Amino acid sequence: MLLRLFGLTLVRLWFRFRVRGRERLPVDGPFIVASNHCSFIDPVILQAACRRQLTWLMTDSIFNVRWARWFFRMMRCIPVRERDGSALREGLAALARGEAVAIFPEGGLSPDGTLQRGHAGVGTLAIRSGVPVIPAFLSGTRRAFPRGQVVPRRGSVEVEFGEVLRFDGSGGSRDDSRAAAAAVMAALARLQEARAER
């Protein structure tokens, strides 16, 4: 719970923080949170918005930063290595234990803040586990903590959780995984559009 406590303290002291749709998150049992990603502060903000500790799938190159590796391990991060199925197996095992797993389907930071194509991994994880998938759209984080920034800027950040997505687990092909990933990204796009209209 360290990351959650740190995140809550940070956002309460530093940001105008708003969470929409938190009631859509299951209070128990496994689920996947799939979020857009445009700032290194996104994991802190997303964890602060969730009442439960999240298990993270993260890029191997970030996980293996020498000075931070101990922290990522403590936070139950699972490194994702290219062409290596171990992250998928570990993610499925975490869900089987009833944990909540967070993933950034774009696979890395968006270079300009726009939604990128979702990788098939989120679809595979969703299909094979059969657990609910909750899309989460983060806004304001890129402005608050852009690349090269040392200290986050004060401002507004918001997390909105969308309608729950369910995949029945009957499809197992690569095309099925891509289609599921596309559905997740479409849900994130709808959240982005809804926010722009407010």
Secondary structure as UniProt FT lines:
FT   HELIX           2..14
FT   STRAND          15..20
FT   HELIX           22..24
FT   STRAND          31..35
FT   TURN            40..41
FT   HELIX           42..49
FT   STRAND          54..59
FT   HELIX           60..63
FT   TURN            66..68
FT   HELIX           69..74
FT   TURN            75..76
FT   STRAND          77..80
FT   TURN            82..83
FT   HELIX           86..96
FT   TURN            97..98
FT   STRAND          100..103
FT   TURN            105..106
FT   HELIX           120..129
FT   STRAND          133..139
FT   HELIX           141..144
FT   TURN            147..148
FT   STRAND          155..161
FT   HELIX           174..197
//
